[in-house]
Amino acid sequence: MEDLISQGVIKLSYVEIFILDEADRMLDM
């Protein structure tokens, strides 16, 4: 169970980084 939770947290942080990166590029345009 803890394994699934930690995997979910890791995926969430990757998604957050991806979204922030995309937002950064849009602001630069």
Secondary structure as UniProt FT lines:
FT   HELIX           2..28
//
